[in-house]
Amino acid sequence: MDNTTVHPKSQDLAHLIDLFLFKGPPINEDTEREVQILVNHGYVVGFSPSRLQPVWAAYRVAGADQDVDYDRPHVYYADDRMPAEHRVGPETFGKHDNVQYHVGHMVPNEAINRQFGRLAQLETFFMSNMSPQQGSLNTGVWLALENAIRNIEDTPDKDHVWVVAGPIFGDAPATIVRPNGLEVPIPEEYYCITIDPFRYPWNRQSNVDVACFRFPQNADRTKPLSDFLVELSEIEDSTKLKLFPGWDHDAGESVGVEGIDSLWTRHRLLRQIT
């Protein structure tokens, strides 16, 4: 069962979906909450109409001889592909219970800016790419991981790195009420998964390193990123998403704390952030 559809206004771009996802889009096993895939020029998201935010977002980075670096856009944009009942408006999230929530990019502006240029960068400011993220997380360990991912292309052995990121919700999440009256659930945590091929053939499961990070909203910004590594199965259980459906999930070893020593040796991203 996969409760996922391609959004009608992205049907013409559906052929691009696999360019941004390693081993296919996540399977949504949540029978109560549909996921609609939105395709942009530099990334894709699995948007949840009931959550009013993406439950997964995917992009990839690669080495380049030259790149660009446009200024950061000043405003956010309602995604007019969505019907009015799913558009939360372009305003920032503000505070809830005296906690500041940022408009948290699931796909970061800077990585897409450098990889795909101005139009693709502007599309990262669609609110369909955003989730209410505590400011201390957005400017702390989450930012540190985004920076490491963006700069992976600067390593000597240039290659592609794929990323899937999104929120994790509790059973009864609090909500932020938007100016248009819509209520956006606040996630308890966030996940970010990096996929780093290290040997040819690049798409063979045994030749790919997967690092799975899980961050609470109040994650300590002074902790090393290695403290947030978890098993892939833990993220799948918490999100009701089956990630990398093109893989045989029963083959090979999952990534977790028991396997970190060997993973650390190879994974270029992890070497960079220690």
C-alpha positions as CSV (number, residue, x, y, z in Angstrom):
1,M,0.0,0.0,0.0
2,D,1.4,3.4,-1.0
3,N,-0.8,6.3,-0.2
4,T,1.2,8.6,-2.5
5,T,0.1,10.4,-5.7
6,V,1.9,12.9,-8.0
7,H,0.2,16.3,-7.6
8,P,-1.8,17.0,-10.7
9,K,0.2,20.2,-11.4
10,S,3.4,18.2,-11.3
11,Q,2.3,15.4,-13.6
12,D,4.2,16.9,-16.6
13,L,7.4,16.9,-14.6
14,A,6.9,13.4,-13.1
15,H,9.8,12.1,-15.2
16,L,12.2,14.1,-13.1
17,I,11.3,12.5,-9.8
18,D,13.9,9.8,-9.8
19,L,16.6,12.3,-10.6
20,F,16.4,13.6,-7.0
21,L,15.7,10.3,-5.2
22,F,18.0,7.4,-4.6
23,K,16.1,4.1,-5.3
24,G,12.8,5.8,-5.7
25,P,10.4,8.0,-3.8
26,P,9.4,6.9,-0.2
27,I,6.4,4.6,0.1
28,N,3.8,6.2,2.3
29,E,2.3,3.5,4.5
30,D,0.0,5.9,6.4
31,T,-3.4,5.0,5.1
32,E,-5.0,8.1,6.8
33,R,-2.7,10.8,5.4
34,E,-2.1,11.1,1.7
35,V,1.3,12.3,0.3
36,Q,1.3,14.4,-2.9
37,I,4.6,14.7,-4.8
38,L,5.5,18.2,-5.9
39,V,8.3,18.4,-8.5
40,N,10.5,21.5,-8.6
41,H,13.5,22.4,-10.8
42,G,16.1,21.4,-8.2
43,Y,14.3,19.1,-5.7
44,V,11.1,17.2,-5.0
45,V,8.9,17.1,-1.9
46,G,6.3,14.7,-0.6
47,F,3.7,17.2,0.7
48,S,1.1,16.1,3.3
49,P,-2.2,18.0,2.8
50,S,-3.3,17.0,6.3
51,R,0.0,18.2,7.9
52,L,0.3,21.3,5.6
53,Q,4.0,20.7,5.2
54,P,6.3,18.1,3.5
55,V,6.8,14.8,5.2
56,W,9.8,14.1,3.0
57,A,12.0,16.3,0.8
58,A,14.7,15.1,-1.5
59,Y,17.7,16.6,-3.3
60,R,21.2,15.8,-4.4
61,V,24.5,17.6,-4.6
62,A,27.6,16.9,-6.8
63,G,31.0,18.2,-7.5
64,A,31.3,21.0,-10.0
65,D,34.1,23.0,-11.6
66,Q,32.1,26.1,-11.3
67,D,28.9,27.1,-9.4
68,V,26.9,30.2,-8.6
69,D,26.0,32.0,-5.4
70,Y,23.0,34.3,-5.7
71,D,21.8,36.4,-2.8
72,R,19.3,34.8,-0.4
73,P,15.7,35.7,-1.4
74,H,13.9,38.1,1.0
75,V,10.4,36.6,1.1
76,Y,8.5,33.3,1.2
77,Y,5.9,32.3,-1.3
78,A,2.6,30.5,-1.0
79,D,2.7,27.6,-3.4
80,D,-0.1,28.4,-5.9
81,R,-0.1,24.8,-7.1
82,M,-2.0,23.9,-3.9
83,P,-5.7,24.6,-3.4
84,A,-6.5,27.4,-0.9
85,E,-7.2,24.9,1.9
86,H,-3.7,23.6,1.7
87,R,-1.8,27.0,1.4
88,V,-0.6,28.2,4.7
89,G,0.4,31.7,3.4
90,P,3.8,33.3,3.1
91,E,4.1,34.7,6.7
92,T,6.8,33.4,9.1
93,F,5.7,31.0,11.9
94,G,6.6,33.3,14.9
95,K,6.3,32.0,18.4
96,H,4.3,29.2,20.1
97,D,4.4,29.0,23.9
98,N,7.2,31.6,23.9
99,V,9.4,29.4,21.7
100,Q,10.5,30.9,18.4
101,Y,9.8,28.8,15.3
102,H,11.7,29.5,12.1
103,V,10.4,28.8,8.6
104,G,12.5,25.7,8.3
105,H,13.6,24.7,4.8
106,M,13.5,21.0,4.3
107,V,15.5,21.4,1.2
108,P,18.1,24.2,1.9
109,N,18.3,27.3,-0.2
110,E,22.1,27.4,-0.5
111,A,22.6,23.9,-1.8
112,I,20.0,24.3,-4.5
113,N,21.3,27.8,-5.3
114,R,24.8,26.5,-6.0
115,Q,23.7,23.4,-7.8
116,F,20.7,24.6,-9.9
117,G,20.7,28.4,-10.0
118,R,18.3,31.2,-9.4
119,L,14.9,29.9,-10.3
120,A,15.5,26.6,-8.4
121,Q,16.7,28.6,-5.4
122,L,13.6,30.8,-5.4
123,E,11.5,27.6,-5.5
124,T,13.0,26.5,-2.2
125,F,11.1,29.5,-0.7
126,F,7.8,27.9,-1.5
127,M,5.9,27.3,1.8
128,S,5.4,23.7,0.5
129,N,9.1,23.2,1.4
130,M,8.7,24.5,4.9
131,S,8.1,23.2,8.4
132,P,7.9,25.0,11.8
133,Q,11.4,24.4,13.2
134,Q,12.7,25.8,16.5
135,G,15.2,28.6,15.8
136,S,17.9,26.9,18.0
137,L,17.7,23.8,15.8
138,N,17.5,25.6,12.5
139,T,20.6,27.6,13.3
140,G,22.3,24.8,15.3
141,V,23.0,21.2,14.4
142,W,20.6,21.2,11.5
143,L,22.5,24.0,9.9
144,A,25.8,22.3,10.6
145,L,24.6,19.2,8.8
146,E,23.2,21.2,5.8
147,N,26.6,23.0,5.5
148,A,28.4,19.7,5.5
149,I,26.2,18.3,2.8
150,R,26.5,21.4,0.7
151,N,30.3,21.3,1.0
152,I,30.7,17.6,0.3
153,E,31.4,18.5,-3.3
154,D,34.7,20.1,-2.2
155,T,36.2,16.8,-1.1
156,P,38.9,15.4,-3.4
157,D,36.8,12.3,-4.5
158,K,34.0,14.3,-6.0
159,D,30.7,12.5,-6.5
160,H,27.0,12.6,-5.8
161,V,25.4,12.7,-2.4
162,W,21.6,12.2,-2.1
163,V,19.6,13.6,0.8
164,V,16.1,12.9,2.2
165,A,14.8,15.0,5.1
166,G,11.6,15.7,6.9
167,P,9.6,16.0,10.1
168,I,8.6,13.5,12.7
169,F,5.3,14.1,14.6
170,G,4.1,13.1,18.0
171,D,0.6,11.6,18.6
172,A,-1.1,14.9,19.3
173,P,1.1,17.7,18.0
174,A,0.5,21.3,19.0
175,T,-0.4,23.6,16.1
176,I,0.5,27.1,14.9
177,V,-2.5,29.0,13.7
178,R,-1.8,30.9,10.5
179,P,-3.3,34.3,9.6
180,N,-5.7,32.5,7.2
181,G,-6.9,30.2,10.0
182,L,-5.1,27.0,9.0
183,E,-3.4,25.1,11.8
184,V,0.1,23.8,11.1
185,P,1.2,20.9,13.3
186,I,4.5,21.3,15.0
187,P,6.9,18.3,14.6
188,E,8.6,16.8,17.7
189,E,11.7,15.9,15.7
190,Y,13.3,15.9,12.3
191,Y,15.3,13.4,10.3
192,C,17.9,13.8,7.6
193,I,19.4,10.8,5.7
194,T,22.4,11.0,3.4
195,I,23.3,8.5,0.8
196,D,26.9,8.4,-0.3
197,P,28.1,5.9,-3.0
198,F,31.7,5.0,-2.4
199,R,32.4,2.3,-5.0
200,Y,31.3,1.3,-8.5
201,P,28.6,0.2,-9.4
202,W,27.2,3.2,-7.5
203,N,23.7,2.0,-7.1
204,R,24.5,-1.4,-5.6
205,Q,23.3,-1.5,-2.0
206,S,26.6,-2.8,-0.7
207,N,28.5,0.1,-2.4
208,V,26.5,2.9,-0.7
209,D,26.9,4.4,2.8
210,V,23.7,5.6,4.4
211,A,23.8,7.9,7.5
212,C,20.6,8.6,9.3
213,F,20.3,11.5,11.7
214,R,17.4,12.3,14.1
215,F,17.1,15.6,15.8
216,P,14.7,16.7,18.6
217,Q,13.4,20.2,18.2
218,N,15.4,21.3,21.2
219,A,18.6,19.5,20.1
220,D,21.7,20.8,21.9
221,R,23.6,22.9,19.4
222,T,26.9,22.0,21.2
223,K,26.7,18.3,20.6
224,P,28.5,16.6,17.7
225,L,26.4,15.4,14.8
226,S,27.5,11.9,15.5
227,D,25.3,11.9,18.7
228,F,22.2,12.1,16.5
229,L,22.9,9.0,14.3
230,V,20.2,6.3,14.4
231,E,19.1,3.2,12.5
232,L,17.2,3.7,9.2
233,S,14.4,1.4,10.6
234,E,13.9,3.8,13.5
235,I,13.1,6.6,11.1
236,E,10.8,4.4,9.0
237,D,8.9,3.3,12.0
238,S,8.4,6.9,13.2
239,T,7.3,8.3,9.9
240,K,5.4,5.4,8.3
241,L,7.6,5.8,5.3
242,K,9.4,3.0,3.6
243,L,12.6,4.6,2.3
244,F,14.6,3.5,-0.7
245,P,11.9,1.1,-2.0
246,G,14.2,0.0,-4.9
247,W,16.5,-1.8,-2.3
248,D,16.0,-5.2,-0.9
249,H,15.5,-4.2,2.8
250,D,16.3,-7.7,3.9
251,A,19.8,-7.7,2.2
252,G,22.8,-6.1,3.8
253,E,23.2,-4.4,7.2
254,S,21.2,-1.4,8.3
255,V,23.0,1.7,9.5
256,G,23.1,2.3,13.2
257,V,25.3,3.0,16.2
258,E,26.8,-0.5,16.1
259,G,28.2,0.1,12.6
260,I,29.4,3.6,13.0
261,D,33.1,2.9,13.3
262,S,33.3,1.3,9.8
263,L,30.8,3.7,8.3
264,W,32.9,6.7,9.7
265,T,36.0,5.5,7.9
266,R,34.4,5.6,4.4
267,H,31.6,8.1,4.5
268,R,33.0,11.4,3.2
269,L,30.3,13.4,4.9
270,L,30.9,11.9,8.3
271,R,34.7,12.3,8.0
272,Q,34.1,16.0,7.3
273,I,31.9,16.7,10.3
274,T,33.9,15.0,13.0
